[in-house]
């Protein structure tokens, strides 16, 4: 499998798409820093304790969308060029081919996220001087972000390794990330509803009719913990209402289940 991984890394680093994705993440970081500095100077920005803290975890969901495109094209090219068929002909096990693609795609996500973070932290520390979060907290939240992104990557790899069409893989992957992100946004907003609100007339505390409780709340809390998009939203908003220790378990479980399922389906694919 070592040769497969080496060949995939060589192909990735020669890929214009990969460097285009890296450049996109860099440009987004630069744009966020510039717009935040302009808002700070003009007084148009919202009041936050630290501009740099608020920017640090932005971009993870954006990267999930970028990875949907990258994985679809990267693996889809293997199919369209007949490379996967050639690898099998040369005696490589299908499980090794699958895992090699997963490892390289996960590495691509880490590299893109690292570029995004460094292009925020290094110039941002000179522009704002206002980072308040402790180093160990920042590292923990970044690692949680990366784990959630790679849970998405494992799902994309499973989709793309079981579909020979680049366009189909890209459409399914993008529809998936947008759908679960929308679901996560709805769940997150529902869970943020307070149980009691102040009545505008009597100024007394009354029960909020929009508050979610009972079985529905239990389901929403579970989904809020298990969906990688929900985890990312909580980290980006710095309003973690879930259980961060469970994030790790659920993300690893998603990666394991999707990888095992993807390998099983890929083993039965007729590539002739």
N, C-alpha and C positions, 0 to 999 in steps of 0.2 A: 504493500500500500504506500510505502515511502515514495516510490517512483511516481505513483498517481498524484500524490499530494504535491510533489515537486513540480510536476508537469502542470498541474492546475494553478499553482502560484505563478509560474512563469507566464502562463496564458493570461492570468488576471493582471499582472503588472504590465503586460503588453497591451492590455485592453483599453481602448479609448473610452469606452463606457465607464470603466472603473475610475479612471482619472477625471472623467467628466463629473461623476458623482462626488468625488473628493473635492473638486473645484466648486461644485454647487454648494456643498456643506460649508466650505470656506467663505464663499461669497455671502451666504445666508448669515453666517456669524458676523462678518464685517458689516453687513447691512443692519443687523440688530444693534451692534455697538454704535454705529453712526447715528441711527434714528433715535436711540436712547440718549445719546449725548446731546443731540439737537433738542429733544424734548426737555432734557434737564436744563439746558441753557435758556430755553424760551419759557420754561415753567409750565409747559403743556402736558408733561407726563403725570401719571398718577403717583401719589405719595407712597413710596415703598422704603423700607428700612435700608435696603441695599439693592442698587440697580444690578450689580454684578451677580448677587445671589439669585435675583429673579430671572436672570438670563441663563444662568448656568445649566439648568435642567430643561430649557427649551430646546426643541429640535429633535427629541427622541421619536415622537410620533411622525415627524417629517421624515426622519431617517427610515422609519418602518415603511413608508410609502416608497422612498428611494430604493430600498432593498427589494421590494416587490418587483420593481422593474429590473434591477440588476440581476437578481437570481433567475428571473424568467429568461432573460437574454443570455446570461452566462451558461446556464444548463441547456437552454433551448438550442444554442449554437452547437453544443455537443451532439445533440440529436440530429439537427439538420445537416451537419458536416459528416455524419456517420462515425464520429469519433467513439461514441459509446459502443457501437457494434464492433469497431476495430479493437477496442480494449478487451472486450469479451473474447474475441477471436484469438487475441494474444495470450489468453489464459487468466486474465484477471477476474477474481470473484466479483459478482454483482454487488455483494454487500460492501466490499472494499471500494468499489467505484462510487457507490452511494455515499459512504462515510467520507471519502476523500472530497467529494463535492460539498458535503455539509461542513467539513472542517474549513475549507477555503472560503465558503460563503460567510460562515460565522466570523472568520478572521477579517474579511472585507468589512463587515459591519463594525467590528471593533476599531479598525483603522479609521473608518469614516467618522465614527463617534469621537475618537481621539483627536483627529484633525479639527473637528468642530469645537471640542472643549479647549484645546490649546490655542486656537485662534480667537477664543473668547477670553480665556484667563490671562494670557500674556499681555495683549494690548489693553484688555479691560482693566487690569490692575493699575496701569498707568493713567487710564482715562478717568477712572472713578474713585479709586483708593477707598472703597467702601465695603469690601467683602467682610461679612460678620460671622459667617458659618465656620465652625471648627473644622480643621483639616480632616480629622477622622470621620466627621459627619458627611463632609463633601465626598470623600472617597467611598463611603458606604452607599450613598445615594447614587453616585455614578455607577458603581458596580451593579446596583439593583436595576438601574436604567439599562445597562448593557445586557443584563440577563434577560430582561423583558424583550429587548430588541431581538436577541438571538432565539427567544421562544418563537417570535414571529418568523425568523429566518428558517427555523426547523420546519415550520408549517409551509413556507414557500418552497423549500427544497422537496418536501413530500408531494406538493402539488405538481411541481415541475418535473420531478423524476418519474411521475406516473402519467405524464402527458407529453406527447412528442411535439406539440405545436407551441411555438414561442408566443404567438398572439393569444391563444387560448389560456396558456399558463399566466400570462401577464394580466389578462382581463379578470380571470378568477382570483388571482392574488390581490389585485387592486380592489375588486369588489369586496373581498373578504376584509381587508384592512379598513376600508371606509365603513363597511357595515358594522364591524365590531367596535370601531371608534365611535360611531353614532350611538350604538347601544350603551357603550361605556359612559358617554356624555349624559345620556338620559338617566342612567342609574346613579351617576355621581351627583347630579343636580337633585334627584329625588332624595338621596340620603342626606344631603346638606340641609334639607328642610327641617327647621326646628319643631319640636313637639308643641311648644306653646309660643304664641305671639301676643303682642299688646294690641288690644282692641282700640281702634282709632276714635271711638266715641266715648267709651267708658274708661279708657286708659287702663283697663284691667287685663291680666293675663288670661287668654282663652286658648283652647286647644286649636291647633292649626289643622284645618281640614285637608291640607295637602300632605300632612305628615304620614309617612309610610310605616305601618307596624304589622305585627303578626307574622304569618307565613311569608307574605310578600316581602317584608323587610329582611327576613332570614335569607330568602333567595337572593335579594339584591346585595346583601352583605357578602354572600358567598361569591357571586359573580364579580363583585367589586374587588375581591381578593384574587380570584382565579384568572380573570382576563388580563393579559399583558397590557392591553390598551388602557384599562382602568388603573392598573398599577402606575403606568407612565403619567396619566392625568393627575393622579394624586401627588406624585413626586414633583411634577412641573408646577402644580398650583401651591405646593408646600402645605397642603391640607390633607395629610395622610389620615384617613378615617378607617383604613383597613388594618391589617396585621402584617407588618413588613417581614416578620419571620416566616410567615406563610407564603409570601411572594416567592421566596427561593424554592420552597418545596413544590409549589404549583408550576413554576416555570420549568424546573428540572423534570417534573412529571410530564408536562406538555412536550418537552423536547424528546423525552424517552419514548412516549407513546407514538408521537408522530414519526420518529425515526424508525422505530420497530415496525409500525404499520406501513410506512413507505417502503422499507426494505422488503417486506413480505409481498406487497403488490408488485414492486419492481422485479422481484425474483420470478414472477409469473408472466411478465411482459414478453410478448413475442416481437423481437426486434428484427426479424428477417424481412 
